[in-house]
Amino acid sequence: MTRFSPRTAPLRRAGGLAATALLLAAGPLTVAAAAPARAADPVFTLGGPAETALHPYAEGGGAPKRSTAGTTVTNPADEGYEGEFTLTFDLTGVAGVADVAFDPGPGVECETKGTRSAVCTGDTLAPGLSTVTGLLLGAAKGSEQGAAGTIRVTGEARSATSTPLAAPFTPFTTRVTVGGPDLVMRKLPFDHEPTPGQKQQAPITFANRGSRDADGVVLTLRYSRGLDIPQRYSNCAYTTDETWTTARCSVDGAFEAGATYTLAAPLTLEATTRAYRDLFVYGIQEAGTVPRAASTARSERGSGTVLRAVPLTKAPAARGVDLEPGDNEQEAEFRTANTADFMAYGDEASGAAGATVTARLGFHNDGPAWIGRIRSGGSVAAVDFTVPQGATVTSAPKGCRGVTAEGAYREDRKTPAPRYLCPAPTAVRDGGGLDLSFGLRIDKALIGAAGRVTVRGPGLQEAGLPFDPRPGNNTARVVLNGQSGGGPSPSPAPPAEGGPGAGSGRTPSAAPGTSGTGAPGTTGRGGSLASTGSPAAMTASVTAITALTTGLALFAAARRRRKA
């Protein structure tokens, strides 16, 4: 029996972190009075790679090369599971094919029982996806090329009361094969600081360093919005979304072990006029092993010639699963000398005390570059809105955070704030922007009360926008009961390509009822504010009626006094 201790690396719990972030953002929860006495037992899903290839056993001695396959558990609940769980690994299917060792995560212990089974135990499962243990797989002594078998994983759990849960785990099976291709993509020597319009050749080159042939390959090309590949091949399917264009090119043929291949004609990679910070990702996989894309965007076939790969060197062998998937892909990052003009816009309104109006504000990207933080995933900018004096925010767009008048953190998330920070998306297209809608109650009808709208860096310590050459139009105003418009706002621009939504190309002059952040009622820039329920008009009408009624009553009383 062999016992494996937990590794020191942190357990990957992406789902748990995401769920925690969502709970923190949502604030305090209200517990329903009629909640059931006990929720249904969770059903956990076991997972991992469907197939893993092993380097053939080295007969000449030396340390064997091992492949790693992680065993994951998905907890569908919104909170972590506390209680003992056990995973059982049936290894009889890989006897004589693979030697198995374990690399357990924190809080998990694993023991092998001979060569036929192993058990891993733990006492907590985070929400979402967790990697419980890694499997370290090596080809067994005496195993032959193409030998294969399966490992089956089952699980059971006990709650905090030591009661077994009903059907807590769905089982999982992974296939292990000795030998396979090893497709390796060669890194290309690009100029990583191009100028807009610059074109570079991309002679994609890859090798098969495995022990078996690859039966057909799929070349995947992904390039962000500032880049373009003009060629459109007939054996490639193209999809485009707000940030990426992806081409998946199916190339037929036997790609032999030990051989190196290149494209019959190199690709052309162009930095377009909208380029700024961009990525080009290029990878190679064996046909039939590429997962179907999760994107909902519709793919289109190219109408050009067939993309072909030709050998540079050759060596014979057979086919199988890739031995080292980590070297199948390369990426290149480009920093293009370019600019983008982020232009703030505000709004104006008039209303009596007590009236509630809707302020529409935000910014528009007048280009020429698109701006994206596609590697870090952070916001590219933020809208900083200071509320006009004498007004109170009654509704704010989702994602906007109230701060103090000085911009400091505010513990109170329930009461209205004097200032709001609203993050922009990860990417803002040229012609796109961020449109926001705030509800404002006029508490005091002050003449010319003005609030400030600024598009700035995403953090309070990031005031500037390094890509913006015109900081003078980064500020606008929201004016209540003033004599003119909402300050320095840009003139409306026609909607750009890409459809509605933040960073999608819709300008702030869109029709009422749409918003780049999902907030209702976002419309034009610098125009009059909409009054919800027409309270200003109603107030004026009531005042007029009251005055008329009072005048008639005084007139009647005077006549009675004269007659007396």
C-alpha positions as CSV (number, residue, x, y, z in Angstrom):
1,M,0.0,0.0,0.0
2,T,1.3,3.4,-1.0
3,R,0.1,6.6,0.7
4,F,0.3,10.0,-1.2
5,S,0.4,13.3,0.7
6,P,-1.3,16.4,-0.5
7,R,0.8,18.7,-2.8
8,T,1.6,22.2,-1.7
9,A,0.2,23.9,-4.8
10,P,-3.3,25.4,-4.1
11,L,-6.3,23.5,-5.2
12,R,-7.8,25.0,-8.4
13,R,-11.4,26.0,-7.6
14,A,-12.4,28.3,-10.4
15,G,-16.1,27.8,-9.8
16,G,-15.8,28.4,-6.1
17,L,-13.9,31.7,-6.6
18,A,-16.5,32.8,-9.1
19,A,-19.4,31.9,-6.9
20,T,-17.8,33.7,-3.9
21,A,-17.3,36.8,-6.0
22,L,-20.9,36.8,-7.1
23,L,-22.1,36.4,-3.5
24,L,-19.9,39.3,-2.3
25,A,-21.1,41.5,-5.2
26,A,-24.8,40.7,-4.4
27,G,-24.5,41.9,-0.8
28,P,-26.6,40.6,2.1
29,L,-29.1,37.9,1.2
30,T,-32.7,37.7,2.5
31,V,-33.8,34.3,3.7
32,A,-37.3,33.3,2.6
33,A,-39.6,32.6,5.5
34,A,-41.0,29.5,3.8
35,A,-37.6,27.8,3.0
36,P,-37.8,24.0,2.9
37,A,-36.5,22.2,6.0
38,R,-33.8,20.4,4.0
39,A,-32.4,21.0,0.5
40,A,-32.0,18.0,-1.9
41,D,-28.7,16.2,-1.7
42,P,-26.2,17.5,-4.2
43,V,-25.0,15.3,-7.1
44,F,-21.3,15.8,-7.8
45,T,-19.9,15.2,-11.3
46,L,-16.5,13.5,-11.7
47,G,-14.4,14.4,-14.7
48,G,-11.0,14.7,-16.4
49,P,-9.5,14.1,-19.8
50,A,-11.3,11.5,-21.9
51,E,-8.1,10.1,-23.2
52,T,-4.4,10.3,-22.2
53,A,-1.4,9.2,-24.2
54,L,1.8,7.8,-22.6
55,H,5.4,7.9,-23.8
56,P,6.5,4.3,-24.6
57,Y,8.5,2.5,-21.9
58,A,12.2,3.3,-22.1
59,E,13.8,-0.2,-22.4
60,G,17.3,1.3,-22.1
61,G,16.6,2.5,-18.5
62,G,16.5,6.1,-17.3
63,A,13.6,8.0,-15.6
64,P,10.3,7.3,-17.4
65,K,8.4,10.2,-18.9
66,R,5.1,10.6,-17.2
67,S,1.8,12.1,-18.4
68,T,-0.5,14.0,-16.1
69,A,-4.3,13.7,-16.0
70,G,-6.3,15.6,-13.4
71,T,-9.4,14.2,-11.7
72,T,-12.0,16.9,-11.1
73,V,-15.3,17.2,-9.2
74,T,-18.0,19.7,-10.0
75,N,-20.2,20.8,-7.1
76,P,-23.4,22.3,-8.5
77,A,-24.4,24.0,-5.2
78,D,-23.9,27.7,-4.5
79,E,-21.9,26.9,-1.4
80,G,-19.2,24.5,-0.4
81,Y,-19.9,20.9,0.7
82,E,-18.7,20.0,4.2
83,G,-18.4,16.3,4.9
84,E,-16.3,13.2,4.2
85,F,-16.1,12.0,0.6
86,T,-14.2,9.0,-0.9
87,L,-13.1,8.5,-4.5
88,T,-12.3,5.0,-5.6
89,F,-10.1,4.4,-8.7
90,D,-10.4,1.0,-10.4
91,L,-7.0,0.3,-12.0
92,T,-7.6,-3.2,-13.2
93,G,-8.2,-1.9,-16.8
94,V,-4.7,-0.6,-17.1
95,A,-2.8,-3.5,-15.5
96,G,0.3,-4.1,-17.7
97,V,-0.4,-0.9,-19.6
98,A,0.3,1.9,-17.2
99,D,1.8,2.6,-13.8
100,V,-0.3,5.0,-11.7
101,A,0.8,7.4,-9.0
102,F,-1.2,10.3,-7.4
103,D,-0.6,14.0,-6.8
104,P,-3.4,14.9,-4.4
105,G,-4.6,18.5,-3.7
106,P,-4.7,20.1,-0.2
107,G,-6.9,18.3,2.3
108,V,-6.9,15.1,0.2
109,E,-5.1,11.9,0.9
110,C,-4.7,9.0,-1.6
111,E,-3.6,5.4,-1.0
112,T,-3.0,2.7,-3.6
113,K,-3.9,-0.9,-2.8
114,G,-1.6,-2.9,-4.9
115,T,-1.9,-2.4,-8.6
116,R,-5.6,-2.9,-8.8
117,S,-7.2,0.1,-7.0
118,A,-6.6,3.3,-5.1
119,V,-8.7,5.5,-2.7
120,C,-8.6,9.2,-2.2
121,T,-10.5,10.9,0.8
122,G,-11.2,14.5,1.7
123,D,-13.7,16.5,3.8
124,T,-14.7,19.6,1.7
125,L,-15.6,20.4,-1.9
126,A,-15.8,24.0,-3.0
127,P,-18.7,25.2,-5.3
128,G,-18.0,24.7,-9.0
129,L,-15.0,22.9,-10.4
130,S,-12.3,21.5,-8.2
131,T,-9.2,19.4,-9.1
132,V,-9.1,16.8,-6.4
133,T,-6.0,14.9,-7.5
134,G,-3.6,14.5,-10.4
135,L,-2.9,11.1,-11.9
136,L,0.8,10.5,-12.8
137,L,0.8,8.0,-15.6
138,G,3.8,6.1,-17.1
139,A,3.9,3.2,-19.5
140,A,4.3,-0.1,-17.7
141,K,7.4,-2.2,-18.3
142,G,6.8,-4.6,-21.1
143,S,3.9,-2.6,-22.5
144,E,3.7,-2.4,-26.3
145,Q,3.0,0.5,-28.7
146,G,-0.8,0.9,-29.0
147,A,-1.7,-0.9,-25.7
148,A,-4.7,0.7,-24.1
149,G,-6.9,0.4,-21.0
150,T,-9.3,2.4,-18.9
151,I,-9.4,3.8,-15.4
152,R,-12.9,4.1,-13.8
153,V,-13.5,6.5,-10.9
154,T,-16.5,6.3,-8.6
155,G,-17.3,8.3,-5.4
156,E,-19.5,8.4,-2.3
157,A,-20.0,11.1,0.3
158,R,-21.3,11.4,3.9
159,S,-22.9,14.5,5.3
160,A,-21.9,16.2,8.5
161,T,-24.3,13.8,10.3
162,S,-22.4,10.8,8.8
163,T,-25.5,9.9,6.7
164,P,-24.6,8.6,3.2
165,L,-25.9,10.9,0.5
166,A,-28.2,9.5,-2.2
167,A,-26.3,9.0,-5.5
168,P,-23.8,11.8,-4.7
169,F,-21.3,11.2,-7.6
170,T,-21.6,10.5,-11.3
171,P,-18.8,8.1,-12.3
172,F,-16.1,8.9,-14.8
173,T,-13.9,6.8,-17.1
174,T,-10.6,7.8,-18.8
175,R,-8.8,5.9,-21.5
176,V,-5.0,5.4,-21.4
177,T,-3.0,4.5,-24.5
178,V,0.7,3.8,-24.9
179,G,2.3,5.8,-27.7
180,G,0.9,8.6,-29.9
181,P,1.8,11.6,-32.0
182,D,3.3,14.7,-30.5
183,L,2.4,17.7,-32.6
184,V,4.7,20.7,-31.8
185,M,4.0,24.2,-33.1
186,R,7.1,26.3,-33.9
187,K,7.3,29.8,-32.6
188,L,7.4,32.5,-35.3
189,P,9.8,35.5,-35.1
190,F,7.3,38.4,-35.5
191,D,7.9,42.1,-35.2
192,H,5.9,42.6,-32.0
193,E,5.7,46.5,-32.3
194,P,4.2,47.0,-35.8
195,T,2.6,50.2,-37.2
196,P,-1.0,50.3,-38.4
197,G,-1.2,48.7,-41.8
198,Q,2.0,46.7,-41.5
199,K,1.9,43.2,-42.9
200,Q,4.1,40.3,-41.9
201,Q,4.4,36.8,-43.3
202,A,3.5,33.9,-41.0
203,P,5.0,30.6,-42.3
204,I,3.3,28.3,-39.9
205,T,5.5,25.3,-39.2
206,F,4.9,22.3,-37.0
207,A,6.5,18.9,-36.3
208,N,5.3,15.4,-35.1
209,R,7.8,14.4,-32.4
210,G,5.8,11.4,-31.2
211,S,5.9,7.7,-31.8
212,R,2.9,7.5,-34.0
213,D,1.4,9.3,-37.0
214,A,-1.4,11.9,-36.8
215,D,-4.3,11.1,-39.1
216,G,-5.1,14.6,-40.4
217,V,-4.6,17.8,-38.4
218,V,-6.7,20.9,-37.5
219,L,-4.8,24.2,-37.6
220,T,-6.5,26.8,-35.3
221,L,-5.8,30.5,-35.8
222,R,-7.2,33.1,-33.3
223,Y,-6.5,36.8,-33.8
224,S,-8.0,39.8,-31.9
225,R,-9.8,42.7,-33.4
226,G,-6.8,44.8,-34.4
227,L,-5.3,42.0,-36.5
228,D,-6.4,40.4,-39.8
229,I,-5.4,37.5,-42.1
230,P,-6.7,38.5,-45.6
231,Q,-6.6,34.9,-47.0
232,R,-9.8,33.0,-46.6
233,Y,-9.3,29.3,-47.3
234,S,-12.0,27.0,-48.4
235,N,-11.1,24.3,-45.9
236,C,-11.3,26.7,-43.0
237,A,-14.4,27.7,-40.9
238,Y,-14.4,31.3,-39.7
239,T,-16.2,32.7,-36.7
240,T,-16.1,36.3,-35.5
241,D,-17.3,37.9,-32.2
242,E,-16.7,41.2,-30.5
243,T,-13.1,40.5,-29.8
244,W,-11.8,37.5,-31.8
245,T,-11.8,36.0,-35.2
246,T,-11.2,32.2,-35.1
247,A,-10.3,30.1,-38.1
248,R,-10.3,26.3,-37.8
249,C,-8.7,24.7,-40.9
250,S,-8.9,20.9,-41.5
251,V,-5.9,19.5,-43.4
252,D,-6.1,15.9,-44.6
253,G,-3.2,13.5,-44.8
254,A,-0.9,11.3,-42.6
255,F,1.5,13.5,-40.7
256,E,4.3,11.1,-39.9
257,A,6.2,10.8,-36.6
258,G,9.6,12.5,-36.9
259,A,8.5,14.7,-39.8
260,T,8.3,18.5,-39.9
261,Y,5.7,20.4,-42.0
262,T,5.0,23.9,-43.2
263,L,2.3,25.7,-45.1
264,A,2.5,25.5,-48.9
265,A,2.3,29.3,-48.9
266,P,2.8,31.5,-45.8
267,L,-0.1,33.4,-44.2
268,T,-0.2,37.2,-44.1
269,L,-0.8,38.8,-40.7
270,E,-1.8,42.5,-40.9
271,A,-2.0,45.1,-38.1
272,T,-5.1,47.0,-39.1
273,T,-5.8,50.7,-38.5
274,R,-7.6,49.8,-35.3
275,A,-4.7,47.8,-33.8
276,Y,-3.4,48.6,-30.3
277,R,-2.8,45.7,-28.0
278,D,-3.5,42.4,-29.8
279,L,-2.9,38.7,-29.7
280,F,-2.3,36.0,-32.4
281,V,-2.7,32.4,-31.2
282,Y,-1.8,29.6,-33.5
283,G,-2.1,25.9,-32.7
284,I,-2.1,22.4,-34.2
285,Q,-4.1,19.3,-33.1
286,E,-4.8,15.9,-34.6
287,A,-8.2,15.7,-36.4
288,G,-11.0,14.3,-34.3
289,T,-9.5,15.6,-31.0
290,V,-10.5,19.3,-31.3
291,P,-13.4,20.1,-29.0
292,R,-16.4,21.7,-30.6
293,A,-16.3,25.5,-30.1
294,A,-18.7,26.8,-27.4
295,S,-19.2,30.1,-29.3
296,T,-22.8,30.9,-30.5
297,A,-21.4,32.9,-33.4
298,R,-22.2,31.4,-36.8
299,S,-19.2,30.1,-38.8
300,E,-18.6,30.7,-42.5
301,R,-16.5,28.8,-45.0
302,G,-13.8,30.6,-46.8
303,S,-14.1,30.9,-50.6
304,G,-10.4,30.9,-51.5
305,T,-7.9,28.2,-52.2
306,V,-7.3,25.1,-50.0
307,L,-4.8,25.6,-47.2
308,R,-2.2,22.8,-47.5
309,A,0.8,21.6,-45.4
310,V,3.9,20.2,-47.0
311,P,6.7,18.2,-45.4
312,L,10.1,19.7,-44.8
313,T,11.5,16.4,-43.4
314,K,10.0,12.8,-43.2
315,A,10.1,9.7,-41.1
316,P,7.6,6.8,-40.9
317,A,5.3,5.6,-38.0
318,A,1.5,5.1,-36.9
319,R,-1.2,7.3,-35.2
320,G,-2.7,8.0,-31.7
321,V,-3.3,10.6,-28.9
322,D,-0.9,13.6,-28.5
323,L,1.8,12.8,-26.0
324,E,2.5,16.5,-25.0
325,P,-0.6,18.7,-25.6
326,G,1.1,21.7,-23.9
327,D,3.4,22.4,-26.9
328,N,0.7,22.3,-29.6
329,E,0.1,26.0,-29.5
330,Q,2.0,29.3,-29.6
331,E,0.9,32.9,-29.3
332,A,2.3,36.3,-30.2
333,E,1.5,39.6,-28.5
334,F,1.6,42.8,-30.5
335,R,1.8,46.4,-29.2
336,T,0.9,48.7,-32.1
337,A,1.6,52.5,-31.9
338,N,-2.0,53.8,-32.1
339,T,-4.6,55.9,-30.3
340,A,-8.2,55.8,-29.3
341,D,-10.3,58.9,-28.4
342,F,-12.7,58.2,-25.5
343,M,-15.3,61.0,-25.5
344,A,-17.5,61.5,-22.4
345,Y,-21.1,62.7,-22.8
346,G,-23.7,64.0,-20.3
347,D,-27.3,65.1,-20.1
348,E,-29.6,67.9,-18.9
349,A,-33.1,68.3,-17.4
350,S,-35.5,70.6,-15.6
351,G,-37.9,69.6,-12.9
352,A,-39.6,70.8,-9.7
353,A,-38.6,69.5,-6.3
354,G,-39.7,65.9,-5.9
355,A,-39.6,65.1,-9.6
356,T,-37.6,62.0,-10.7
357,V,-35.7,62.1,-13.9
358,T,-33.4,59.8,-15.9
359,A,-29.8,60.9,-16.6
360,R,-28.1,59.2,-19.6
361,L,-24.3,59.4,-19.6
362,G,-21.2,57.5,-20.6
363,F,-18.5,57.6,-23.3
364,H,-18.0,56.8,-26.9
365,N,-14.8,55.5,-28.6
366,D,-14.1,57.6,-31.6
367,G,-11.1,55.4,-32.6
368,P,-9.2,54.7,-34.6
369,A,-8.0,51.9,-32.3
370,W,-10.1,49.4,-30.4
371,I,-9.0,49.0,-26.8
372,G,-8.9,45.6,-25.0
373,R,-7.3,44.0,-22.0
374,I,-7.8,40.5,-23.4
375,R,-4.9,38.9,-21.5
376,S,-5.7,40.2,-18.0
377,G,-9.5,40.4,-18.5
378,G,-9.7,43.7,-16.6
379,S,-11.8,46.8,-17.4
380,V,-10.2,49.2,-20.0
381,A,-11.7,52.3,-18.4
382,A,-14.3,53.6,-15.9
383,V,-17.0,56.2,-15.9
384,D,-16.7,58.5,-12.8
385,F,-20.1,60.2,-12.1
386,T,-20.5,62.9,-9.4
387,V,-24.2,63.5,-8.6
388,P,-25.5,67.1,-9.1
389,Q,-26.1,69.0,-5.9
390,G,-29.7,68.9,-4.6
391,A,-30.3,65.4,-6.3
392,T,-30.4,61.9,-5.0
393,V,-29.7,58.7,-7.0
394,T,-32.8,56.4,-7.0
395,S,-31.4,53.8,-9.4
396,A,-28.0,53.0,-10.7
397,P,-26.8,50.6,-13.5
398,K,-25.7,47.1,-12.4
399,G,-22.0,47.0,-11.7
400,C,-21.7,50.7,-10.7
401,R,-20.2,51.2,-7.2
402,G,-21.1,54.0,-4.9
403,V,-18.1,55.9,-3.3
404,T,-17.7,58.9,-1.1
405,A,-17.6,62.4,-2.5
406,E,-13.8,62.1,-2.4
407,G,-13.8,58.7,-4.2
408,A,-13.0,56.6,-1.1
409,Y,-14.4,53.1,-0.4
410,R,-17.9,53.2,1.1
411,E,-19.1,50.4,3.5
412,D,-22.8,51.4,3.0
413,R,-24.1,49.9,-0.2
414,K,-27.8,50.5,0.4
415,T,-28.2,54.2,0.7
416,P,-27.6,56.5,-2.3
417,A,-24.0,57.8,-2.8
418,P,-22.7,61.2,-3.9
419,R,-20.5,59.6,-6.5
420,Y,-20.4,56.4,-8.6
421,L,-17.7,54.4,-10.4
422,C,-18.9,52.3,-13.4
423,P,-16.4,49.9,-15.0
424,A,-16.2,49.6,-18.8
425,P,-16.0,46.1,-20.4
426,T,-12.7,44.2,-21.0
427,A,-12.8,45.4,-24.6
428,V,-14.3,48.5,-26.2
429,R,-14.5,48.4,-30.0
430,D,-13.8,51.4,-32.2
431,G,-17.2,53.0,-32.6
432,G,-18.3,51.4,-29.3
433,G,-18.5,52.7,-25.8
434,L,-20.4,52.5,-22.5
435,D,-24.0,53.8,-22.1
436,L,-25.4,54.3,-18.5
437,S,-28.7,55.3,-17.1
438,F,-29.2,56.8,-13.6
439,G,-32.5,57.7,-11.9
440,L,-32.2,61.1,-10.1
441,R,-34.7,62.6,-7.7
442,I,-34.6,66.4,-7.5
443,D,-34.7,67.2,-3.8
444,K,-34.0,70.9,-4.3
445,A,-34.7,72.7,-7.5
446,L,-31.4,74.6,-7.7
447,I,-30.7,76.7,-10.8
448,G,-27.8,75.1,-12.9
449,A,-26.9,72.3,-10.5
450,A,-24.2,70.3,-12.4
451,G,-22.8,66.9,-11.9
452,R,-19.5,65.7,-13.5
453,V,-19.0,62.8,-15.9
454,T,-15.4,61.6,-16.5
455,V,-14.1,58.7,-18.5
456,R,-10.9,57.7,-16.8
457,G,-8.6,54.7,-16.0
458,P,-10.4,51.8,-14.3
459,G,-9.0,52.5,-10.8
460,L,-9.2,55.7,-8.7
461,Q,-5.4,55.8,-8.9
462,E,-5.5,55.5,-12.7
463,A,-6.8,58.9,-13.7
464,G,-5.4,59.0,-17.2
465,L,-6.0,57.0,-20.4
466,P,-2.5,56.4,-21.9
467,F,-3.9,55.7,-25.4
468,D,-6.2,58.8,-25.5
469,P,-4.5,61.9,-27.2
470,R,-7.4,64.2,-26.4
471,P,-8.1,64.3,-22.7
472,G,-10.0,67.6,-23.1
473,N,-13.2,65.7,-24.1
474,N,-12.9,63.1,-21.4
475,T,-15.3,65.2,-19.2
476,A,-18.9,66.2,-19.6
477,R,-21.7,67.4,-17.3
478,V,-25.2,66.4,-16.1
479,V,-27.1,69.7,-15.5
480,L,-30.4,70.1,-13.6
481,N,-32.5,73.2,-14.2
482,G,-29.8,74.9,-16.3
483,Q,-30.0,77.2,-19.3
484,S,-28.0,75.0,-21.8
485,G,-27.0,71.4,-22.5
486,G,-25.0,68.9,-20.6
487,G,-21.5,70.4,-21.1
488,P,-18.8,69.4,-23.6
489,S,-20.4,66.4,-25.3
490,P,-19.5,65.0,-28.7
491,S,-21.9,65.2,-31.6
492,P,-23.8,61.9,-32.3
493,A,-22.1,59.4,-34.6
494,P,-23.9,56.7,-36.7
495,P,-24.0,53.2,-35.2
496,A,-20.9,51.2,-35.9
497,E,-20.8,47.5,-37.0
498,G,-21.3,44.8,-34.4
499,G,-24.7,45.5,-32.9
500,P,-25.8,46.9,-29.6
501,G,-24.1,46.6,-26.2
502,A,-21.2,48.0,-24.3
503,G,-18.1,48.0,-26.5
504,S,-20.2,46.6,-29.4
505,G,-20.3,49.5,-31.7
506,R,-23.6,51.1,-30.7
507,T,-23.2,54.8,-30.2
508,P,-24.9,56.6,-27.3
509,S,-27.5,58.0,-29.7
510,A,-29.4,54.7,-29.8
511,A,-33.1,54.5,-29.3
512,P,-34.6,54.7,-25.8
513,G,-34.8,51.4,-23.9
514,T,-31.4,50.0,-24.7
515,S,-28.2,50.1,-22.8
516,G,-24.6,48.8,-23.1
517,T,-24.8,47.5,-19.5
518,G,-28.3,46.1,-19.6
519,A,-29.7,49.2,-17.8
520,P,-33.0,50.3,-19.2
521,G,-33.6,53.7,-20.6
522,T,-30.1,54.6,-22.1
523,T,-30.4,57.0,-25.0
524,G,-28.8,60.1,-26.5
525,R,-26.0,62.3,-25.3
526,G,-26.4,65.9,-24.2
527,G,-30.2,65.9,-24.6
528,S,-33.0,66.6,-22.2
529,L,-33.6,64.2,-19.3
530,A,-36.7,62.0,-19.4
531,S,-39.0,62.6,-16.5
532,T,-40.4,59.3,-15.2
533,G,-44.1,59.5,-14.7
534,S,-44.1,63.2,-15.8
535,P,-43.8,64.5,-12.2
536,A,-42.8,68.0,-13.3
537,A,-45.8,68.3,-15.6
538,M,-48.1,66.9,-12.9
539,T,-46.7,69.4,-10.3
540,A,-47.2,72.3,-12.7
541,S,-50.8,71.2,-13.4
542,V,-51.7,70.8,-9.7
543,T,-50.2,74.2,-8.9
544,A,-52.3,75.9,-11.6
545,I,-55.5,74.2,-10.5
546,T,-54.9,75.1,-6.9
547,A,-54.3,78.8,-7.8
548,L,-57.4,78.9,-9.8
549,T,-59.6,77.3,-7.1
550,T,-58.1,79.7,-4.5
551,G,-58.8,82.8,-6.7
552,L,-62.5,81.8,-7.2
553,A,-63.0,81.3,-3.5
554,L,-61.6,84.8,-2.7
555,F,-63.7,86.4,-5.4
556,A,-66.9,84.8,-4.0
557,A,-66.1,85.9,-0.4
558,A,-65.5,89.5,-1.5
559,R,-68.9,89.6,-3.3
560,R,-70.7,88.4,-0.2
561,R,-69.0,91.1,1.9
562,R,-70.1,93.9,-0.5
563,K,-73.7,92.7,-0.5
564,A,-73.7,92.6,3.3
